[in-house]
């Protein structure tokens, strides 16, 4: 479908039996499933990648919309890839990498990898490329990477307690500080060893402010953060934050060894809720989490040296939902419309547009 190669894309998500909701969609490479209000996941996880294949103490990971899984293998200086949902290792990106902490893949297949530990940069592998080029020079490790809809590359410089960004459309190596001051602190303008981050389509920045035990939201262009209220859920060193299609937040609550998520009734534990351990129902310092296109959750289970997959239970939602998506695509000389209808159970749309509720 060449339609999705253009940037001016308007999608209208019409859910039968509910109010029609206008949505805007553009160049998103990760999955934001539309989950039902009472979605639950099988508490017995599948080990997607075991030790020693995954490497030692896995941290960074990315799952794209083709369900390809990219894992940062720090000790071996490479990014390992399991393509299109395969459980068989299908490739890797290596050469010149030293202790990569994070990885992010864009919708055109470009792979961005942290290479800041030794070489103070972020490297980029183009689609089907066998070598990398520098994409951004930084002061140290990027604990998290992200590319937003405006083609801005973000680096969470955890040791420097700040988040910086650079336009990928510019050849100049000039980056801006978008959150944090460079000094550890717990005020609304400071961070303390942040790890994961997320930027929504409204360009609001969400940061897992790890050693402040909070998630901070920075409205677009603002340096003052707002702490996300998690109700009765008390976070301990959160390291990853993602969203579903309806803007509900999901967090890797690292030092509590669990995954938590929000919904219509607030935050609750959704996986590994019984304490740390090595069983299939437990995690031991979970770091990065992502959805696949089916609503399943992948998570790097650091101290168990594995990637765990928690399956979305299809019978956790009553009935089915029919989703009709109408896309109007405008290029320089052409306008086209496409209508797609999908009926599913438990998850309404694997690639539904993001609606910010925060």
N, C-alpha and C positions, 0 to 999 in steps of 0.2 A: 504494500500500500504506500504509494508515494505521497499520499495526502498528508501523512504525519511528518513529512520532512520539512514542512513549512512552519513558521513560527506563529502566524496569526490563525489560531484555531479556537473556535468557540464551541463548547459542548454544552448541551442542555440535557440534564439527567432527569428523566420523567419516570417516577416510580408510581405505578398504578396503585390506587387505593390510598395514596398519600399526596400531600401537597407537592406540586411541581417545584423543583429547586434548580435555579440556574447555576451553572458551574463553569469555571474557566480552567482549561487544561493546556499545558504546554510542556514539551520536552522533559518529562519526568522519567527517570531510569529505574527507580525503585518501586516497590509494590506498596499500595495503600488500599487494602481490601475493605470493602463495605461490609462490616460485620453486623449481625443482629444484636439487639440490646443485651441479650443473655448469652452471648457466645462464650463457650468454654473449650478448653483444650484437654486432650488426653494427658493425664498426669504421669503416665509412663512414657518417657521420651524414647525416641529411636536415636541411636548413636549414628549420625550421618557420616562422620569421619572420626575414626579412633586414633589412639596413640599407637605407634609412633608416626603414622602417616601425616598427621596434622602438624607435627613439630612439637616443640616444647613451649608450654605456657602460651597458647594462642590468645591473641587480643583482638586484632583488627579483622574485619570481615565485611563483605558486601554481597547482597543477593539482588540480581537484576530481574527485569520483567520477563526474561526467558527462563528464570529459575536457575541461572548459572550462579555458582557459589565461588567467591574469591576469598581466600584466606591468607593473611600475612603470616608467613613462616619466618619468624624473626631470627632464630638461631642459624638457619640455613640461608638467610638473605635472599628470600624469593617470595613471590605471590603464587600460590597454588590455585588451580582452577578445576572445578567440576562443572562441566557445561550442560545446560538444558536439563537440569534435574538428575543427571547421571550420578550414580554413587561410585563411578570409576574415575579416578584422576585422569584428566584429559589434557593437561598442559600446565605450564608455569611461565611466569615472567621473572627473569633473573638477569644478572650481569650488572655489576656496579652498585648493587643494593647492600646496605649495611643496617641490619637491625630495623626493618620496617615496622612501624607501629600501626599504620592504617592504610586503607585502600578505598577508592571510590571510582565507580564506572559510570560514564555518562551515557545518554541515550544513543549516541552515535558509535559507541563501543570504545571510546578512549578510556584508558586505565591510568588513574593518577595514584601514585604510591609515595608515601612518606619515605624520604631518604635523608632526614635531618640529623640523625644521631651522629653520623660521621661527616657527611658532605653538605649539610645545611641547605637542603633543597627538597622540593617535591618534583619527582620525575613523572613523565608522561610517555606511555606507550600508545601509539595510534592503532586503529583497527588493523589487525593482521601484521603489525609491525614487529620486527625482531630485535629492535633496539629502542632505547629511550632517549628523550631530550629533556633538558630542564624546563619545568613549567613555572617554577616560583622559587626564589631563594629566601630562606628563613633563618631564624636565629638558633633553632634547635629542633627537637622532635615535634612532629605534628601528631598528637595523640588522636586527633580526629580530622577527617577531610570531608568536604562537601562542595558540590557545585550547584548553584541555584539556577533559576529559570532565566536569569540575565547573564549567564555564563561567567559568574563570579566564582572564583575558587577560594574556599575558606580553609584555614589551617587553625586548629586548636593547639596553640603552643603551651601545653600544660606546664612545663617547667618555668615559663615566663608569665603564667597566670593571665593570659589574654588570648583573644581570637582576632586573627588578621585576615584580610581578604585582598585579592588581586583580580583585575579583569583579565580573562583569558583572551579577550579581543585586542589587548594592548601588548606590544612587544617590550614595553618598558618594565623593568623589574621594580615597580613601585607598589607597595602594599599599604593598606590603611588599617589602623586598629579599629575594630568594630565593637569590641567588648573587653573590659578589663583595663587596668592601668599599667600592668607590668610588675605590680607589687601585690603579694598575697594579702587578701583582706576579706571581710564579710559584709561590707556595706553594699549599697545598691549599685555602685559603680565598680566594685572590685570582685575578683574571682580568686579561688584557691585551688590550684591544680585541676583545672577543668579537663574533661576527657571528650565525651561525645557531644554532638551538636546536630541540629536540624534547622533548615530554613524553609519556611512555608512559601506558598505562591504569592503571599502578600509581603514577602521579604522580612517577616518577623523571625528573629533568631532565638532559638531555644538552646540553652547550654546546660549540660550535666556538670554542675559546679561541685565536683566530687568531694573535696575535703570541707566544703561548707554544707554538705548533706542536703542539697537542694537543687531544683531545676529553676533556672533563671530565664525569663523572657525579656528580650530586648526588642521593642517595637522598631520597625524600620527606621534607621537613621538616628536612633536614640542610644545614648550611653548609659542611661539609668535603667537598671533591670528591675523587674517585678518577680517576686518569688511565687511560683505556682503552688497553690494550696493543695495538699494531698490528703486532707482530712485525717482520719484515724491511722492512715499509713504513714509511718515515720521512716524516712529514707536514711540509709547509711552508706555513704560513698557511692552515689549513682554514677554510672559510667556510660550510659547509652540512653537516647531518647528518640522515639519514632512516633508516627501518627497513623491512624487508619483514615479511611475516606471521609469520615464524619468529623474529623478533628479531635478524636479521643486519643489521649496520650498513653504511651506504653514505655516503661522504664526498666532498665536492668539495674536492680537494686543490689549492687555488687557485694557489699560487706554484710548484707542480710541474706545473701546467697539465694535470691529469688527474683522472679519477674513480676512486676505489678502493672496494672492497667486501669484506665478510667472508663467510665460509661455513664449512662443516664443517672445511676445511683451513686456516683463518685468512684473513688479508687478502691481497688481490692487486689489481693494476691491472685495471680492467674496461673502460676507454675512454680514448682519447687517450694512449696509453702511449709515444709516440715523441717527446715533446717538443713545445714550443709552436710554433704556426704558424697559418696561415689556411686550410689545406686541409680537406677534409671529414672527415679522420681526426684532426684536431688541434684543440686549444682554446688560447685565449690569455686567461688569468685567468678560469677558470670560477667562478661564484659560487654561485648557488642551483640545486639539483637536486630534481626530484620524479619519481615514477613516475606513469604513467597507469594505467588499469584493466587494460591488457594487459601490463604489465610493461616497457613502453618507458620510456626515461629522457629527460626534458627537462632542459636546462641552459641558464642564461644565460651566454653566451660574451662576456664584457665587452668586451675590447679588439678583438674581431672584430665587435662591434655586431650580434649575431644571437642567435636562440634555436635551439639544436641539438637534434635528436631522434635518439637511438640506439635502434634497433629490437631488441627481444629476438628472438633466433634460435630459432624453434620446434623446429628439429632439433638444438638443443644438448642436449636432454634425451631420454633413451631411453624410449619408451612413453608411456602416458597414465596419469593418476591420476583416480579417481572420488572426488568429494567429496560427501558428504551433510551438509547443514546442517539441524539441527532447532532451530527458534526457539520458545521459550515466552515469550509476551508477557503481562505482567500489568498491567492498569490498575486503577482504583479499583473497578470493578464487573464486570470481565470478564477471563477468562484464555483465550488462544488459542494453538494450536501450528501451526507451518508446517514442512513438510519439503521441502527443495529438493535435487535431485541434479544435479551437473554433471560431465561428463567432458571433459577438456581435455588438451592436450599442451604441455609446457613450463612452463605456469603453472597451478597447481591451483585457485586461487580469486582472482578479481580484488579481492574485498573481504573476504578472510578476516581474522578477528580477529587482533590482535597478541599474540604470545607472547614475553614478555621472556626473553631468554637471557643478558643482560648482568649 
